[in-house]
Amino acid sequence: MSAEIGADRDRQIPVNTVRVSDSGKQFIVENCVRCGDTHYHGAMDRTVAEGGRSHRASHCGDGLDGGYYLELDHAAEPPAHWWRRVGVSQ
């Protein structure tokens, strides 16, 4: 697959912004862009901590393939211990 086709497909995958739970163990998707529900995903993800996007399988009950990306909400204030757990300096 060419890089152009891969990039085009990436643009079609939805992006959910997340916040980190108080325990630092879960990402919380509130108001999913695909279904409007709340979902939880594991939060041990250095890519998201560094400002990137991480692809996850959808937790929506819609039967659609493709999943979605998770991205840390810019207004989120993750607990300090989460940053240490994923190995990223604030």
C-alpha beads as a LAMMPS data file, in Angstrom:
LAMMPS data file: protein, C-alpha beads

90 atoms
89 bonds

1 atom types
1 bond types

-500.0 500.0 xlo xhi
-500.0 500.0 ylo yhi
-500.0 500.0 zlo zhi

Masses

1 110.0

Atoms # bond

1 1 1 0.000 0.000 0.000
2 1 1 1.357 3.406 -0.895
3 1 1 1.940 6.048 1.762
4 1 1 -0.640 8.256 0.044
5 1 1 -3.373 5.603 0.286
6 1 1 -2.466 4.896 3.925
7 1 1 -2.603 8.596 4.814
8 1 1 -5.955 8.981 3.058
9 1 1 -7.390 6.049 5.006
10 1 1 -6.064 7.531 8.288
11 1 1 -7.939 10.786 7.583
12 1 1 -11.189 8.800 7.411
13 1 1 -10.755 7.183 10.848
14 1 1 -12.561 9.165 13.587
15 1 1 -10.675 10.705 16.506
16 1 1 -11.938 10.678 20.098
17 1 1 -10.360 12.965 22.650
18 1 1 -9.749 11.365 26.030
19 1 1 -9.014 12.236 29.591
20 1 1 -7.120 10.020 32.025
21 1 1 -8.911 8.444 34.990
22 1 1 -7.823 9.443 38.497
23 1 1 -6.178 6.032 38.871
24 1 1 -4.143 6.700 35.709
25 1 1 -5.078 3.270 34.388
26 1 1 -7.789 4.159 31.879
27 1 1 -8.490 6.612 29.115
28 1 1 -12.053 7.846 29.253
29 1 1 -13.860 8.636 26.011
30 1 1 -16.886 10.766 26.823
31 1 1 -19.404 11.301 24.035
32 1 1 -17.786 9.013 21.457
33 1 1 -17.729 10.555 17.978
34 1 1 -19.143 7.318 16.515
35 1 1 -21.952 6.448 18.943
36 1 1 -22.183 9.131 21.660
37 1 1 -21.494 6.671 24.498
38 1 1 -18.735 6.645 27.117
39 1 1 -15.926 4.102 26.614
40 1 1 -12.810 3.102 28.539
41 1 1 -9.421 2.025 27.172
42 1 1 -6.117 1.175 28.820
43 1 1 -3.994 4.271 29.425
44 1 1 -0.476 2.825 29.241
45 1 1 0.244 4.647 26.001
46 1 1 3.326 6.775 25.556
47 1 1 2.212 7.910 22.082
48 1 1 -0.881 9.637 23.494
49 1 1 1.167 11.065 26.391
50 1 1 3.539 12.626 23.867
51 1 1 0.678 14.300 21.993
52 1 1 0.131 11.688 19.296
53 1 1 -2.810 9.535 18.307
54 1 1 -3.226 5.867 19.148
55 1 1 -5.526 3.535 17.212
56 1 1 -7.967 1.427 19.222
57 1 1 -10.678 -1.078 18.452
58 1 1 -14.106 0.470 18.698
59 1 1 -16.177 -0.263 21.795
60 1 1 -19.301 0.915 19.979
61 1 1 -22.046 -1.621 19.462
62 1 1 -22.562 -0.543 15.850
63 1 1 -20.641 -3.400 14.220
64 1 1 -18.529 -1.011 12.128
65 1 1 -14.896 -1.853 11.436
66 1 1 -11.974 0.518 11.536
67 1 1 -11.966 1.540 15.187
68 1 1 -10.913 5.052 16.073
69 1 1 -7.952 7.074 17.246
70 1 1 -7.500 8.353 20.783
71 1 1 -5.918 11.729 21.434
72 1 1 -5.402 13.406 24.811
73 1 1 -7.813 16.298 25.328
74 1 1 -5.815 19.530 25.506
75 1 1 -7.836 20.588 28.555
76 1 1 -7.205 17.271 30.337
77 1 1 -5.120 17.283 33.493
78 1 1 -3.855 13.720 33.929
79 1 1 -2.640 12.731 37.395
80 1 1 1.107 13.197 37.907
81 1 1 1.649 9.496 38.528
82 1 1 0.301 8.703 35.015
83 1 1 3.068 10.718 33.371
84 1 1 5.675 8.773 35.363
85 1 1 3.967 5.453 34.580
86 1 1 4.155 6.021 30.812
87 1 1 7.700 7.392 31.077
88 1 1 7.081 10.939 29.885
89 1 1 8.358 14.109 31.566
90 1 1 5.855 16.905 31.902

Bonds

1 1 1 2
2 1 2 3
3 1 3 4
4 1 4 5
5 1 5 6
6 1 6 7
7 1 7 8
8 1 8 9
9 1 9 10
10 1 10 11
11 1 11 12
12 1 12 13
13 1 13 14
14 1 14 15
15 1 15 16
16 1 16 17
17 1 17 18
18 1 18 19
19 1 19 20
20 1 20 21
21 1 21 22
22 1 22 23
23 1 23 24
24 1 24 25
25 1 25 26
26 1 26 27
27 1 27 28
28 1 28 29
29 1 29 30
30 1 30 31
31 1 31 32
32 1 32 33
33 1 33 34
34 1 34 35
35 1 35 36
36 1 36 37
37 1 37 38
38 1 38 39
39 1 39 40
40 1 40 41
41 1 41 42
42 1 42 43
43 1 43 44
44 1 44 45
45 1 45 46
46 1 46 47
47 1 47 48
48 1 48 49
49 1 49 50
50 1 50 51
51 1 51 52
52 1 52 53
53 1 53 54
54 1 54 55
55 1 55 56
56 1 56 57
57 1 57 58
58 1 58 59
59 1 59 60
60 1 60 61
61 1 61 62
62 1 62 63
63 1 63 64
64 1 64 65
65 1 65 66
66 1 66 67
67 1 67 68
68 1 68 69
69 1 69 70
70 1 70 71
71 1 71 72
72 1 72 73
73 1 73 74
74 1 74 75
75 1 75 76
76 1 76 77
77 1 77 78
78 1 78 79
79 1 79 80
80 1 80 81
81 1 81 82
82 1 82 83
83 1 83 84
84 1 84 85
85 1 85 86
86 1 86 87
87 1 87 88
88 1 88 89
89 1 89 90
